[in-house]
Amino acid sequence: MIRSAQHDERVGAPARRSHRARLWGLPLSLPDLRVDRLSGVYVGLVLVLAYSFTDPTFRTVSDLRVIVSSQAITAILALGLIVSLICGVFDISIAANMSLAITLVGWLQADGHLNTTLAVLLTLLTGAAVGVFNAIVITRLHVDAVIGTLGTSSVLAAIAYLIAKGNDIFAGLDKGFTRFGASAPLTIPVAVYFLAGIALLLWYVLEHTPTGRYFHAVGANEQATRLAGLPVVRLKWIGLIVSGTVASLAGVMLTMQLGAASFGAGLPYLLPAFAAAFLGSTQIRPGRFNVAGTLVAIYLLAVGVHGLQLQFPGNPWISDLFNGLALILAVALSRRSQRRRAVAGRI
């Protein structure tokens, strides 16, 4: 009788969970609003309140708009990164890929005199080609992902230097290109619209399609996924190609925003992107990389850094310190969550 009751309880559990309303993977029923799922949201609200009392400028709408718009590029890069991370592949080359895209899209317009649309398409194709190269290195040459993509970063840095000769490109960019990047329909910067579109697309693919489930399966247990007959290598290729293409798009968007191709401008985005990805894996869907959690993490980190910079102006090291500590803490929390899930699965 006891076993039968336990069995009935297990069978009934999914049915009860299916009735709970969800949006973007965010639990909306009160029993699911646990601290471990939404701790980033709660901490962010506390930081906003604390900074609002200590610095009046933090309360303004314009300051909030600055935070949202300034993190759009980082968020785009982080969302591309989580696709490869979900597949169990660390793509360290995303920042160098972004820098190459900045240099390339500027050089194609200024020195190559190409049409803006063609320059952007060629840049995005180059980012996809970088993803293919990483896939070959990792899946065909069997080089560890961290080592392989780190080597790719050096190669991309060298190519970017050869193209731009180590200089920023200020003149020759199409005025319509830069005007579009600086535009703000309904007072919202255009980069935020791109971020929203990419987030919606990736959320749907990763959470509501078989491909997304296959990605998660590869990252969770590659050997079991292969034994189940799924194309593990192909899925890793797709993940790396998406990561490379989105990194290039982030570079194009930054060039449009700045109105210039600043050499090496993508490199500082590596640490914040990884910090957001791993911190995001502790939010909304603890223990797995997810779109909604990554967005929560991006703006939690942004609020923390921006508030400290207002409190201690003229200290550029604050951002690196905060993001570095956040990355260490996020990885530790992610590993802890994975261990808890593994123990729960064995019980």
C-alpha positions in Angstrom: 0.0 0.0 0.0 2.9 2.4 0.8 4.5 1.7 -2.6 1.2 2.3 -4.3 0.7 5.6 -2.6 4.2 6.7 -3.4 3.6 5.7 -7.1 0.3 7.6 -7.2 2.0 10.7 -5.7 4.8 10.6 -8.3 2.3 10.2 -11.1 0.2 13.0 -9.9 3.1 15.5 -9.4 3.6 16.3 -13.1 -0.1 16.9 -13.5 -0.1 19.4 -10.7 3.0 21.1 -12.1 1.4 21.4 -15.6 -1.3 23.7 -14.2 1.1 26.3 -13.0 1.3 29.4 -15.1 4.7 30.1 -16.6 6.2 32.9 -18.7 9.7 32.7 -20.2 10.3 29.8 -17.8 9.5 32.2 -14.9 7.3 30.5 -12.2 4.2 32.6 -11.5 2.5 30.5 -8.8 3.3 31.5 -5.2 4.8 28.1 -4.1 7.4 28.4 -6.9 8.6 31.9 -5.9 11.5 30.5 -4.0 14.6 32.5 -3.1 16.9 30.1 -5.1 15.0 30.8 -8.3 14.6 34.5 -8.0 17.4 35.6 -5.7 18.9 37.8 -8.4 15.6 39.7 -8.7 15.3 40.2 -5.0 19.0 41.3 -4.7 18.6 43.6 -7.6 15.6 45.3 -6.0 17.5 45.7 -2.7 20.4 47.3 -4.5 18.2 49.7 -6.4 16.6 50.8 -3.2 19.9 51.1 -1.4 21.6 53.1 -4.2 18.5 55.3 -4.5 18.8 56.5 -1.0 22.6 57.0 -1.2 22.6 58.8 -4.6 19.6 60.7 -5.9 20.7 60.4 -9.5 20.1 56.7 -9.3 16.4 57.3 -9.0 16.0 59.1 -12.4 14.5 57.5 -15.4 17.4 58.6 -17.6 19.8 56.8 -15.3 17.7 53.6 -15.6 17.7 54.1 -19.4 21.5 54.3 -19.4 21.7 51.0 -17.5 19.4 49.2 -19.9 21.0 50.5 -23.0 24.6 50.2 -21.9 24.1 46.5 -21.2 22.3 45.6 -24.4 25.5 44.6 -26.2 26.8 42.6 -23.3 23.5 40.8 -23.0 23.5 40.0 -26.8 27.0 38.5 -26.4 26.0 36.5 -23.3 22.9 35.1 -25.0 25.0 33.8 -27.9 27.4 32.3 -25.4 24.8 30.3 -23.5 23.9 28.3 -26.6 27.4 26.8 -26.8 27.5 26.5 -23.0 24.2 24.5 -23.0 25.9 22.1 -25.4 28.8 21.7 -22.9 31.3 23.8 -24.9 33.2 26.8 -23.6 33.6 29.4 -26.3 36.4 31.7 -25.1 36.7 33.2 -28.5 33.5 35.2 -28.4 35.2 38.5 -27.4 37.9 38.2 -30.0 35.3 37.3 -32.6 33.3 40.4 -31.6 36.5 42.5 -31.9 37.1 41.1 -35.4 33.6 41.9 -36.4 34.0 45.5 -35.2 37.2 45.9 -37.3 35.9 44.0 -40.3 32.5 45.8 -40.7 34.3 49.2 -40.4 37.1 48.2 -42.8 34.7 46.8 -45.4 32.8 50.2 -45.5 35.8 52.6 -45.1 38.5 50.9 -47.2 36.5 48.3 -49.2 33.7 50.8 -50.1 31.1 48.1 -49.8 27.4 48.6 -49.4 26.5 48.7 -45.7 24.1 45.7 -46.0 26.7 43.6 -47.8 29.4 44.6 -45.3 27.2 43.5 -42.4 26.3 40.2 -44.0 29.9 39.4 -44.8 30.8 40.2 -41.2 28.1 37.9 -39.8 29.2 35.1 -42.2 32.7 35.6 -40.9 31.4 35.1 -37.4 29.7 31.9 -38.4 32.9 30.8 -40.1 34.7 31.3 -36.8 32.1 29.0 -35.2 32.8 26.4 -37.9 36.5 26.7 -37.3 36.0 26.2 -33.5 33.8 23.2 -34.2 36.5 21.6 -36.4 39.1 22.2 -33.7 37.0 20.8 -31.0 35.1 17.9 -32.6 37.5 16.8 -35.3 40.9 17.6 -33.9 39.7 16.7 -30.4 41.3 19.8 -28.8 39.8 20.8 -25.4 37.2 23.5 -25.9 38.9 26.0 -23.6 42.3 25.5 -25.1 41.0 25.4 -28.7 38.9 28.6 -28.5 41.6 30.4 -26.5 43.9 29.6 -29.5 41.3 30.9 -31.8 41.1 34.1 -29.9 44.8 34.8 -30.6 44.3 34.0 -34.3 41.4 36.4 -34.5 43.3 39.1 -32.7 46.1 38.8 -35.2 43.7 38.9 -38.2 42.0 42.0 -36.8 45.3 43.7 -36.3 46.4 42.9 -39.9 43.1 44.3 -41.2 43.1 47.6 -39.2 46.9 47.8 -38.7 46.1 48.3 -35.1 44.2 51.5 -35.6 40.6 52.6 -35.0 38.5 53.4 -38.0 36.7 56.7 -37.6 36.1 57.9 -41.2 34.3 56.2 -44.0 31.5 54.5 -42.2 28.1 54.9 -43.8 26.1 57.7 -42.2 22.9 55.7 -42.4 24.7 52.8 -40.6 25.8 55.0 -37.7 22.6 57.0 -37.6 20.6 53.7 -37.2 22.8 52.6 -34.4 22.3 55.8 -32.5 18.5 55.9 -33.0 16.1 55.4 -30.1 12.5 54.7 -31.3 10.1 55.5 -28.4 13.2 56.7 -26.5 14.5 53.1 -26.4 17.9 52.5 -28.0 17.7 50.3 -31.1 20.2 47.8 -29.5 17.6 47.0 -26.9 15.1 46.0 -29.6 17.7 43.7 -31.1 18.3 42.3 -27.7 14.6 41.6 -27.2 14.3 39.9 -30.6 17.3 37.7 -30.0 16.1 36.8 -26.5 12.7 35.9 -27.7 14.0 33.7 -30.5 16.6 31.9 -28.4 14.0 31.4 -25.5 11.6 29.8 -27.9 14.2 27.6 -29.6 15.8 26.5 -26.3 12.7 26.0 -24.3 10.0 24.9 -26.8 11.6 23.0 -29.6 13.2 19.5 -29.9 16.5 21.2 -30.9 16.6 23.0 -27.6 15.9 19.9 -25.7 18.7 18.1 -27.6 21.1 20.9 -26.8 20.4 20.5 -23.1 20.7 16.7 -23.4 24.2 17.1 -24.9 25.4 19.4 -22.1 23.8 17.2 -19.4 25.2 13.9 -20.5 27.0 13.7 -23.8 27.6 9.9 -23.7 23.9 9.1 -22.9 22.8 11.5 -25.7 25.0 9.7 -28.2 23.8 6.3 -27.1 20.2 7.6 -27.6 21.0 8.2 -31.3 21.2 12.0 -31.3 23.8 13.7 -33.5 26.0 15.1 -30.7 28.7 16.4 -33.0 26.2 18.2 -35.3 24.5 19.8 -32.2 27.9 21.1 -31.0 28.6 22.5 -34.4 25.2 24.3 -34.4 25.9 25.7 -30.9 29.3 27.1 -31.8 28.1 28.5 -35.1 25.2 30.3 -33.3 27.7 31.6 -30.7 30.0 32.9 -33.3 27.3 34.6 -35.4 25.8 36.3 -32.4 29.2 37.5 -31.2 29.7 39.1 -34.7 26.2 40.7 -34.4 27.2 42.2 -31.1 30.3 43.6 -32.7 28.3 45.2 -35.5 25.8 46.7 -33.1 28.6 48.2 -31.0 30.2 49.7 -34.1 26.8 51.3 -35.0 26.5 52.7 -31.5 30.0 54.2 -31.4 29.9 55.4 -34.9 33.5 54.1 -35.3 35.3 50.7 -35.5 37.3 50.8 -32.3 40.2 48.2 -32.5 39.9 45.6 -29.7 36.7 47.1 -28.3 35.2 43.6 -27.9 37.8 42.2 -25.6 36.5 43.8 -22.3 33.1 42.1 -22.9 34.5 38.5 -22.2 34.3 38.6 -18.4 30.9 40.2 -18.1 29.4 37.8 -20.6 30.7 34.7 -18.8 29.7 36.2 -15.4 26.2 36.8 -16.6 25.9 33.3 -18.2 27.0 31.5 -15.1 25.1 33.7 -12.7 22.1 33.3 -14.9 22.3 29.6 -14.6 21.4 30.0 -10.9 18.3 32.0 -11.7 14.8 31.1 -12.9 15.9 27.6 -14.0 18.6 26.8 -11.4 21.2 24.4 -12.6 20.9 25.1 -16.3 21.8 28.0 -18.6 18.7 29.8 -19.7 17.7 33.1 -21.4 15.6 34.6 -18.7 18.1 33.9 -16.0 20.9 35.4 -18.1 18.9 38.7 -18.6 18.3 38.8 -14.8 22.0 38.3 -14.2 23.1 41.0 -16.8 21.0 43.7 -15.2 21.8 42.6 -11.6 25.5 43.0 -12.4 24.9 46.3 -14.2 23.0 47.7 -11.2 25.7 46.6 -8.8 28.6 48.0 -10.9 26.8 51.3 -11.8 25.8 51.9 -8.2 29.4 51.4 -7.0 30.7 53.7 -9.7 28.4 56.4 -8.6 29.6 55.9 -5.0 33.3 55.8 -5.9 33.7 57.8 -9.1 37.0 57.6 -11.0 37.8 54.0 -10.1 37.7 52.0 -13.4 38.8 48.8 -11.6 35.3 48.5 -9.9 33.7 46.8 -12.9 36.5 44.2 -13.3 36.5 43.5 -9.5 32.7 43.2 -9.3 32.3 41.0 -12.4 35.3 38.8 -11.4 33.9 38.1 -7.9 30.4 37.6 -9.4 31.8 35.0 -11.9 33.6 33.0 -9.1 30.5 33.1 -6.9 28.2 32.2 -9.9 30.3 29.2 -10.9 30.4 28.0 -7.3 26.6 28.3 -6.9 26.1 26.6 -10.3 28.2 23.7 -9.3 26.4 23.4 -6.0 23.0 23.4 -7.7 24.2 20.7 -10.1 25.4 18.5 -7.2 22.0 18.9 -5.5 20.2 18.0 -8.7 22.4 14.9 -9.1 21.8 13.8 -5.5 18.1 14.3 -5.9 18.1 12.3 -9.1 19.8 9.3 -7.3 17.2 9.3 -4.5 
